[in-house]
Amino acid sequence: MRLAAVTCLALLTSLGGAFAQETSLDAASGESQGNTGMTVGVLVSEGYEIRAAVRHGDRTIVFLQKDKSAYACDFATLAQSRCGSIN
């Protein structure tokens, strides 16, 4: 369990600019998304699985993976998130 926490912390620090992208508010869902156009709902519907979730201050970072592709989604609130590819 401790190894998982250390791994998630390492991923968070390596993300650096992954979340430094402009976000836009999707009027239909009210969900904010990064330049990739991905949301957690879209990723899950495409077969991505949630592998880990980590609290980072007042935010939650969720890691999703499918085969060799992975995304990290930053949740500021339940209605506002942004996702970015981490590989």
Secondary structure, 3 states (H helix, E strand, C coil): CHHHHHHHHHHHHHHHHHHCCCCEECCCCCCEECCCCCCHHHHHHCCCEEEEEEEECCEEEEEEEECCEEEEEEECCCCEEEEEECC
